[in-house]
Amino acid sequence: MKKVCIIVGSLRKDSFNLQLAKKIEELISGKVEVFYLDYKDIPLMNQDIEFPTPKSIADVRKQIQLADAIWICSPEYNFTIPGVLKNLLDWLSRPLKANDFSSGTAVMGKKVTICGAGGKFATAGMRKNLKELLEFIKMTVIASEGTGISINADAFTTNKVIFTQEQINLLLKQAELFLSQI
C-alpha cells in the first residue's frame, strides 16, 4: 500500500489545518497508508550546523523518503507560507551530502499536493506561494494550488472546523486526482 505523509503547516495543538488533515485522512483511509510528519524539534536552517546533519533533520528526511507522496495542509500567515513550514522545506531542499548538489534532496521528484483552511481568502496567497516554492525545489505538484477552505466564522471562538458538503466534495476530487497519480 502506498504511503502518504501529511505535513501540517501549523504546530498549534488544535490547529484548523490539523483538523483539515484529519478530514483528509478520513477521506483517503483504506486507499493509502497515512502518517504525519513530526517536525516540531527541528532547528532553524543554518548552514553552520548543516553538516554533520542534526539528528532531528536526519529523522525528518528519513520519514519523507519513506513516503510515496506528501499532502501539505497549511494555514496562511500574512498572505504567505508560515515560517515553520518554510523552515522545514528549506531543510528538506538541501543536499543530502555536504556540498554535493548532485546527491539529491529528500524531496526532489517527490509528488505533493496542497490545501489550506483559513479565513475568507481560503489561504489563496499561501497556496500560490507554496506551489511556486515546491516547484522550485523540484517537487512534482499535483492539483496545482490545491483546495482552499474558508472555515466557519465561529471556528475562531469554538476552535472547531465544520466542513460543508461542498468543501468535502472539493477535497474528494483533489484526493481522487492525487491518488491516481502516486
Stockholm file with secondary structure:
# STOCKHOLM 1.0

chainA/1-182         MKKVCIIVGSLRKDSFNLQLAKKIEELISGKVEVFYLDYKDIPLMNQDIEFPTPKSIADVRKQIQLADAIWICSPEYNFTIPGVLKNLLDWLSRPLKANDFSSGTAVMGKKVTICGAGGKFATAGMRKNLKELLEFIKMTVIASEGTGISINADAFTTNKVIFTQEQINLLLKQAELFLSQI
#=GR chainA/1-182 SS CCEEEEEESCCCTTCHHHHHHHHHHHHHBTTBEEEECCCTTCCCCCGGGSSSCCHHHHHHHHHHHHCSEEEEECCCBTTBCCHHHHHHHHHHTSCSBTTBGGGCCSSTTCEEEEEEEESTTTTHHHHHHHHHHHHHTTCEESSTTCEEEECCTTHHHHCCCCCCHHHHHHHHHHHHHHHHTC
#=GC SS_cons         CCEEEEEESCCCTTCHHHHHHHHHHHHHBTTBEEEECCCTTCCCCCGGGSSSCCHHHHHHHHHHHHCSEEEEECCCBTTBCCHHHHHHHHHHTSCSBTTBGGGCCSSTTCEEEEEEEESTTTTHHHHHHHHHHHHHTTCEESSTTCEEEECCTTHHHHCCCCCCHHHHHHHHHHHHHHHHTC
//
